[in-house]
């Protein structure tokens, strides 16, 4: 690399040994340990045919991400179900009676709570319909999010496959350029 002295063979060997450790440290941890860049660690790994040393960790991350996504989907479903139950309760209240509580002074030192039961009126209908509308909107948003999330998973998988094919092509290109390079 221009501007950087070549990495001594002893350092390259030590980096390769660090990559072989079990469990394999992250590329960043190895880079910090030896004071080199992450790309240098990757180049050394490729030179020593250790570039796939981090595959297990990637699979663990993917599995954890999938588990988290499934948990979030379950929570969204539970929330959506709860909202639908709330909508049913609100619809029953829409044309039911409304209980009004009034605090009435009986004498200067005492108060009493009295209730009046009246049929629901326009203000009550408006407030209840507002609550129903909000719950329906959120239920719809949750359903839309669930549909978008499952579609995003397919797109993400396609991008991961594309990235993997690029990585393999790069690895093959680097190996060929090493093999075709000048003999020492």
Backbone as a ProteinNet text record, in pm:
[ID]
protein_1_A
[PRIMARY]
XXXXXXXXXXXXXXXXXXXXXXXXXXXXXXXXXXXXXXXXXXXXXXXXXXXXXXXXXXXXXXXXXXXXXXXXXXXXXXXXXXXXXXXXXXXXXXXXXXXXXXXXXXXXXXXXXXXXXXXXXXXXXXXXXXXXXXXXXXXXXXXXXXXXXXXXXXXXXXXXXXXXXXXXXXXXXXXXXXXXXXXX
[TERTIARY]
85	0	88.9	55.8	136.1	129.2	244.4	249.2	259.4	242.2	250.2	359.8	446.8	549.4	483.6	544	484.6	483.1	384.3	368.1	471.4	550.8	651.6	585.5	656.7	603.7	569.6	650.1	624	488.5	458.3	329.8	215.6	236.5	133.7	105.3	212	194.9	119.4	150.7	82.9	-64.8	-93.8	-234	-307.4	-242.5	-304.3	-328.8	-233.1	-252.8	-371.2	-384.3	-496.9	-629.5	-630.8	-753.4	-789.7	-689.4	-713.6	-758.5	-745.3	-785.4	-930.4	-961	-1099.1	-1149.5	-1253.4	-1331.7	-1256.5	-1282.9	-1216.1	-1257.6	-1159.5	-1195.6	-1251.5	-1316.5	-1369.5	-1254.2	-1281.7	-1179.5	-1134.2	-1228.2	-1192.9	-1102.2	-1131.7	-1050.2	-907.5	-893.5	-759.9	-687.6	-759	-698.2	-648.7	-728.6	-688.2	-569	-568.8	-460	-325.5	-324.3	-198.8	-175.6	-269.2	-252.5	-255.8	-340	-354.8	-501.3	-530	-669	-744.4	-876.8	-961.4	-937	-915.4	-890.7	-759.4	-660.3	-534.5	-559	-639.5	-673	-742.3	-834.4	-905	-808.4	-715.4	-617.7	-529.8	-484.3	-402.8	-485.8	-610.9	-698.3	-713.2	-729.9	-743.1	-613	-499.2	-369.8	-345.5	-396.2	-376.2	-496.5	-586.4	-709	-791.7	-803.2	-881.6	-997.3	-1027.8	-1128.1	-1266.9	-1293.2	-1425.3	-1429.3	-1329.8	-1322.3	-1436.6	-1500	-1605.8	-1744.6	-1754	-1884	-1974.5	-1919.8	-2002.6	-2066	-1987.3	-2038.2	-2148.5	-2131.5	-2233.2	-2363	-2350.4	-2469.8	-2538.6	-2460	-2518.7	-2594.2	-2535.2	-2599.9	-2729.3	-2724.2	-2844.3	-2953.4	-2914.7	-3013	-3074.1	-2990.9	-3041.6	-3133.8	-3097.5	-3181	-3315.4	-3312.5	-3437.6	-3525.6	-3463.3	-3540.5	-3602.9	-3528.3	-3579.8	-3696.1	-3681.7	-3789.1	-3914.6	-3897.6	-4013.2	-4080.6	-4000.2	-4056.2	-4134	-4078.1	-4148	-4277.5	-4274.2	-4396	-4502.7	-4461.1	-4555.5	-4615.8	-4531.6	-4581.7	-4678.9	-4646.3	-4736.8	-4870.7	-4867.8	-4991.5	-5074.1	-5007.4	-5078.8	-5139	-5062.4	-5112.1	-5230.7	-5219	-5327.7	-5453.6	-5437.1	-5551	-5615.4	-5533	-5584.9	-5660.6	-5608.2	-5677.8	-5812.6	-5817.5	-5945.3	-6046	-5999.6	-6088.5	-6138.7	-6048.1	-6087	-6191.1	-6174.3	-6271	-6408.7	-6413.6	-6542.4	-6607.5	-6529.8	-6583.2	-6634.9	-6558.3	-6600.3	-6728.2	-6742	-6863.3	-6985.8	-6969.5	-7082.1	-7120.8	-7021.3	-7048.3	-7107.5	-7090.4	-7129.9	-7275.3	-7365.5	-7506.5	-7561.1	-7472.4	-7515.7	-7539.1	-7577.6	-7599.9	-7466.3	-7467.3	-7348.4	-7378.3	-7285.2	-7301.1	-7224.2	-7295.6	-7233.5	-7226.3	-7109.8	-7092.8	-7088	-7159.1	-7162.9	-7130.6	-7048.8	-7022.1	-7113.8	-7195.7	-7295.4	-7268.1	-7268.7	-7253.5	-7386.8	-7386.2	-7507.6	-7523.4	-7416.2	-7412.8	-7271.3	-7242	-7109.8	-6992.9	-7011.8	-6899.7	-6902	-7006.3	-7017.3	-7048.6	-6992.4	-7019.4	-7068.4	-7139.5	-7196.5	-7179.9	-7152.7	-7139.8	-7270.6	-7327.5	-7451.5	-7425.3	-7490.5	-7473.3	-7604.5	-7587.6	-7702.2	-7675.3	-7770.3	-7755.1	-7839.4	-7770.9	-7838.2	-7797.8	-7882.3	-7840.6	-7725.5	-7641.1	-7528	-7579.9	-7509.9	-7548	-7440.6	-7458.3	-7363.6	-7219.2	-7197.4	-7060.3	-6997.9	-7075.7	-7025.8	-6998.1	-7087.3	-7066.9	-6938	-6919.6	-6801.1	-6673.4	-6671.7	-6553.2	-6527.1	-6632.7	-6616.6	-6571.5	-6631.2	-6591.1	-6446.1	-6401.4	-6260.6	-6168.5	-6207.6	-6127.6	-6127.7	-6244	-6252.9	-6167.1	-6176.5	-6098.8	-5949.2	-5903.5	-5761.2	-5717.3	-5799.7	-5765.4	-5763.5	-5860.3	-5863.6	-5740.7	-5703.9	-5587	-5460.5	-5443	-5324.1	-5324.7	-5440.8	-5450.2	-5409.5	-5457	-5422	-5272.7	-5217.1	-5073.2	-4991.2	-5034.4	-4962.7	-4969.1	-5085	-5098.6	-5009.3	-5005.1	-4921.1	-4773.4	-4734.5	-4596.1	-4557.4	-4646.9	-4619.4	-4597.7	-4680.7	-4666.5	-4536.3	-4502.2	-4378.3	-4257.1	-4263.8	-4150.4	-4122.2	-4225.9	-4202.2	-4145.5	-4186.7	-4130.2	-3986.7	-3956.4	-3819.8	-3726.4	-3777	-3694	-3650.1	-3741.8	-3707.3	-3605.8	-3625.3	-3531.4	-3395.3	-3395.2	-3270	-3195.2	-3266.2	-3203.7	-3140.7	-3209.5	-3156.7	-3028.9	-3028.8	-2909.7	-2794.6	-2824.2	-2719.5	-2657.9	-2739.8	-2687.2	-2598.9	-2640.4	-2562	-2428	-2431	-2307.5	-2215	-2269	-2187.5	-2122.2	-2196.7	-2137.9	-2027.3	-2044.2	-1938.2	-1814.7	-1835.2	-1722.9	-1645.6	-1717.9	-1652.9	-1575	-1635.4	-1567.2	-1440.9	-1449.2	-1331.5	-1222.8	-1261.4	-1165.1	-1096.1	-1174.7	-1117.6	-1024.8	-1065	-982.6	-850.3	-856.6	-733.9	-643.1	-700.9	-620.5	-554.4	-630	-573.6	-463.2	-483.6	-379.9	-254.7	-270.3	-154.3	-81.1	-159.5	-99.7	-30.8	-84.5	-27.2	83.5	102.9	202.3	343.7	441.6	582	626	704.4	755.6	869	874.3	980	1086
-118	0	123.4	224.4	345.9	415.1	457.6	533.2	447.5	316.7	227.4	124.9	104.8	1.7	-136.1	-232.5	-366.2	-425.3	-507.1	-570	-681.9	-681.3	-787.3	-925.3	-1024	-1160.5	-1211	-1174.3	-1217.7	-1165.2	-1039.6	-980.4	-1049.7	-1077.4	-1147.1	-1284.9	-1355.5	-1487.8	-1477.1	-1374.8	-1356.5	-1322.4	-1242	-1209.7	-1337.6	-1420.3	-1546.9	-1637	-1640.7	-1720.2	-1667.3	-1534.7	-1474.4	-1511.7	-1517.4	-1554.7	-1699.9	-1784	-1927.1	-1954.4	-1856.1	-1877.4	-1921.5	-1994.6	-2038.8	-1982.9	-1906.8	-1858.3	-1748.4	-1739.8	-1640.9	-1500.9	-1414.2	-1275.4	-1204.8	-1093.1	-1017.3	-956.3	-919.5	-854.1	-724.3	-650.9	-524.9	-549.1	-654.2	-684.2	-720.6	-799.2	-836.1	-712.7	-628.4	-505.6	-417.5	-404	-321.7	-384.1	-515.5	-585.7	-563.3	-560.9	-549.2	-409.6	-318.3	-181.1	-170.6	-252.2	-248.1	-222.6	-202.3	-177.6	-309.7	-299.2	-417.2	-479.1	-395.1	-449.1	-527.1	-485.3	-560.3	-697.9	-702.2	-831.2	-920.1	-863.5	-942.9	-991.8	-903.9	-944	-1058.7	-1048.4	-1156.2	-1284.3	-1273	-1390.7	-1453.5	-1371	-1422.1	-1488.6	-1428.1	-1485.1	-1621.2	-1639.9	-1765.4	-1860	-1829.3	-1908.1	-1921.1	-1810.9	-1806.9	-1707.6	-1664.4	-1558.5	-1599.4	-1729.2	-1773.5	-1800.4	-1754.2	-1778.8	-1715.9	-1616.1	-1544.4	-1590.3	-1694.7	-1741.6	-1788.3	-1862.1	-1910.5	-1794.8	-1690	-1573.4	-1505.6	-1500.1	-1438	-1518.6	-1651.8	-1736.3	-1717.9	-1702	-1677.7	-1545.4	-1443.1	-1312	-1320.4	-1391.7	-1406.7	-1481.2	-1583.9	-1660.1	-1573.2	-1493.5	-1404.8	-1298.6	-1246.5	-1146.2	-1206.9	-1329.1	-1396	-1422.3	-1462.2	-1486.4	-1356.8	-1247.8	-1117.3	-1074.1	-1093.8	-1057.4	-1140	-1267.9	-1352.8	-1307	-1268.8	-1219.8	-1090.1	-999.9	-874	-900	-994.2	-1028.2	-1082.9	-1166.1	-1221.2	-1108.8	-1015	-902	-816.2	-791.5	-712.5	-783.1	-915	-992.2	-982.9	-994.1	-982.9	-843.5	-741	-603.9	-583.8	-636.7	-624.8	-694.5	-811.2	-884.1	-804.3	-746.5	-663.7	-543	-479.8	-364.3	-405	-520.5	-567.3	-594	-648.9	-669.1	-534.7	-435.7	-302.1	-239.7	-260.3	-206.9	-268	-398.4	-464.7	-407	-383.6	-325.5	-184.3	-104.9	32.8	35.1	-58.1	-62.5	-92.9	-179.2	-208.4	-84.3	-4.3	116.5	228.9	219.6	329.2	370.6	275.2	310.5	270.8	241.6	207.9	333.3	311.7	423.9	474.4	601.8	665.4	700.8	665.8	696.3	825.2	925.1	1051.9	1057.4	1088.5	1101.4	1249.2	1286.3	1425.1	1428.6	1523.3	1545	1658	1629.3	1725.4	1754.6	1884.3	1921.9	1903.2	1821.6	1797	1906.3	1937.5	2049.7	2106.8	2213.9	2277.1	2183.2	2074.7	1987.8	1852.6	1820.1	1686.9	1695.6	1596.9	1585.6	1444.8	1433.6	1305	1286.4	1162.6	1133.1	1071.8	1133.7	1082.1	1047.9	946.2	909.8	924.3	964.5	979.3	893.6	811.8	726.1	785.8	820.4	880	803.6	806.4	744.1	825.3	756.4	824.6	929.3	1039.6	1147.6	1169.7	1272.7	1299.1	1317	1385.2	1405.2	1271.1	1185.8	1053	968.5	977	901.9	946.9	1078.8	1134.6	1087	1093.8	1051.5	901.6	822.2	677.5	643.4	709.8	685.1	726.8	833.5	874.3	765.8	707.2	599.3	476.2	443.6	328.5	352.8	473.5	507.1	493.3	543.6	532.2	387.3	305.7	164.2	91.2	121.8	59.1	100	227.8	277.3	203.2	189.4	121	-26.9	-89.1	-229.8	-245.1	-153.9	-156.3	-132.5	-37	-9.6	-131.8	-200.9	-321.3	-430	-446.1	-546.3	-509.9	-381.3	-334.8	-356.8	-326	-345.2	-492.5	-579.5	-723.8	-767.2	-717.4	-752.5	-697	-572.4	-511.1	-584.4	-625.5	-692.5	-825.7	-900.4	-1029.6	-1009.3	-905.6	-874.1	-827.7	-754.4	-707	-824.3	-928.8	-1046.5	-1111.3	-1119.3	-1179	-1092.6	-960.3	-869.5	-875.4	-881	-889	-1016.8	-1127.8	-1254.8	-1246.5	-1181.9	-1167.2	-1083.6	-974.6	-890.9	-966.3	-1047.9	-1127.3	-1226.3	-1287.9	-1380.5	-1306.4	-1187.1	-1106.1	-1069.8	-1028	-992.9	-1113.8	-1229.9	-1351.6	-1384.9	-1369.9	-1399.1	-1299.9	-1172.6	-1073.7	-1107.7	-1150.2	-1186	-1304.5	-1405.4	-1522.5	-1482	-1398	-1352.3	-1274.3	-1190.2	-1112.1	-1205	-1302.1	-1396.8	-1473.4	-1519.4	-1590.9	-1500.4	-1375.5	-1280.5	-1255.5	-1239.4	-1217	-1339.2	-1457.5	-1579.9	-1592	-1563	-1570.6	-1468.1	-1346.8	-1243.9	-1281.5	-1349.7	-1396.6	-1506	-1596.7	-1708.3	-1661.2	-1557	-1505	-1404.3	-1364.2	-1261.4	-1312	-1220.7	-1258.9	-1357.7	-1454.1	-1554.7	-1494.8	-1530	-1475.1	-1577.6
0	0	0	-76.8	-77.7	57.3	104.8	229.8	353.7	342.3	457.4	432.6	530.6	512.3	512.8	443.3	441.8	582.5	606.6	737.5	751.2	858.6	875.3	880.9	830.4	826.1	965.6	1064.5	1202.3	1250.8	1219	1258.1	1184.7	1055.5	977.6	1038.2	1079	1140.6	1272.7	1351.4	1480.2	1459.5	1357.4	1325.9	1284.4	1201.8	1159.6	1280.4	1374	1496	1576.8	1582.7	1655.6	1589.6	1457.7	1386	1415.7	1434.3	1460.4	1603.6	1693.9	1833.9	1842.1	1949.7	1970.1	2101.7	2107.1	1993.8	1919.4	1790.8	1707.1	1749	1781.4	1814	1690	1711.7	1597.9	1519.6	1395.7	1313.6	1379.9	1438.1	1505.5	1625.3	1702.7	1820.7	1779.8	1674.4	1626.8	1574.1	1499.7	1447.1	1560.9	1666	1780.4	1852.7	1865	1934.6	1865.9	1732.9	1658.9	1601.5	1623.5	1574.6	1423.2	1360.5	1215	1182.2	1055.1	1015.5	1001.7	1001.3	984	846.7	746	611.8	607.3	686.1	693.3	753.8	859.1	921	818.3	741.5	640.8	532.6	489.6	387	436.8	562.2	619.7	626.2	667.4	673.6	535.1	433.1	296.3	251.3	283.7	245.3	310.1	430.2	503	488.7	394.7	373.9	501.4	574.3	697.8	687.5	565.6	548	596.3	605	650.2	800.6	874	1018.8	1096.3	1039.5	1110.4	1067.6	986.3	937.3	1050.8	1149.7	1261	1335	1359.4	1431.4	1350.1	1220.5	1134.4	1142.3	1142	1151.8	1286.1	1393.9	1526	1526.7	1465.2	1458.9	1378.8	1266.7	1184.4	1260.7	1334.8	1413	1522.4	1589.4	1694.7	1635.5	1519.8	1453.6	1413.3	1362	1323.2	1445.1	1556.7	1679.7	1729.6	1724.1	1767.3	1677.1	1547.3	1454	1481.7	1512	1543.3	1672.2	1771.9	1897.8	1875.7	1795.4	1766.5	1689.4	1596.5	1521.4	1615.8	1711.1	1809.2	1893	1936.3	2016.5	1936.9	1808.3	1724.7	1710	1694.4	1681.5	1809.3	1925.8	2053.6	2069.8	2033.7	2043	1949.4	1829.2	1732.4	1784.4	1843	1899.2	2012.6	2099.2	2208.7	2157.2	2052.9	1995	1936	1872.2	1817.3	1928.8	2041.6	2157.2	2210	2217.6	2264.4	2171.8	2042.3	1946	1970.8	1995.7	2022.6	2148.2	2252.3	2376.7	2351.5	2277.9	2248.6	2164.7	2071.7	1990	2075.2	2175.7	2265.5	2345	2381.3	2460.2	2375.5	2245.6	2157.1	2177.2	2186.5	2202	2338.7	2431.3	2566	2648.7	2772.1	2863.1	2916.6	2952.8	3008.9	3153.4	3240.2	3382.2	3410.7	3460.7	3498.9	3650.5	3702.5	3847.1	3882.8	3988	4032.6	4181.4	4219.8	4362.3	4406.7	4506	4553.4	4700.2	4736.3	4877.7	4946.9	5048.7	5125.4	5230.1	5297.1	5390.9	5383.9	5455.8	5442.8	5473.3	5544.1	5580.2	5510.4	5439	5379.2	5230.7	5156.6	5013.3	4984.2	4874.7	4838.3	4687.9	4646.8	4503.8	4457.3	4352.9	4295.4	4149.8	4104.8	3964.4	3890.1	3764.5	3676.5	3554	3516.5	3399.1	3287.6	3178	3062.3	2936.9	2835.8	2709.7	2648.9	2573.7	2510.2	2413.3	2409	2319	2214	2132	2023	2070.5	2181.8	2230.8	2269.6	2334.7	2372.2	2247.7	2149.5	2026.2	1956.7	1951.8	1885.6	1955.9	2088.8	2164.4	2145.6	2150.9	2135.1	1993.4	1894.1	1755.1	1731.9	1796.8	1787	1841.4	1955.2	2013.8	1923.2	1867.1	1776.1	1652.3	1596.2	1476.5	1503.2	1617.3	1651.8	1665.6	1730.1	1747.7	1613.7	1526.8	1394	1313.5	1319.3	1245.9	1291	1421.8	1472.7	1436	1438.4	1397.8	1252	1168.4	1026.2	1006.8	1081.1	1071.4	1112	1217.5	1260.5	1153.4	1091	984.3	866	831.4	720.8	754.2	878.3	921.3	912.7	953.4	947.3	802.6	711.9	570.1	513.7	550	502.4	556.8	682.5	745.3	678.1	646.2	581.3	441.4	371.8	240.8	251.5	358.7	379.3	403.3	468.3	492.6	362.2	266.8	137.8	63.8	67.4	1.9	69.5	201.4	275.9	240.9	230.4	194.7	56	-38	-172.3	-170.2	-91.4	-81.4	-15.3	84.3	149.6	51.4	-32.3	-132.5	-232.7	-272.5	-364.5	-301.7	-173.9	-103.9	-94.3	-64	-52.9	-186.6	-296.2	-427.1	-460.7	-422.7	-443.9	-361.2	-237.1	-149.8	-208.2	-257.8	-317.1	-441.6	-525.2	-646.4	-611.3	-509.2	-467.6	-415.5	-335.5	-280	-393.5	-491.8	-606.6	-686.4	-707.1	-782.1	-710.3	-577.2	-500.7	-506.7	-498.9	-505.2	-642.3	-749.6	-884.1	-903.5	-851	-867.2	-788.7	-675.9	-599.1	-675.8	-734.5	-808.4	-935.7	-1001.1	-1125.6	-1100.5	-975.9	-942.5	-962.1	-948.5	-967.8	-859.9	-900.2	-806.8	-726.4	-599.2	-513	-487.7
[MASK]
++++++++++++++++++++++++++++++++++++++++++++++++++++++++++++++++++++++++++++++++++++++++++++++++++++++++++++++++++++++++++++++++++++++++++++++++++++++++++++++++++++++++++++++++++++++++

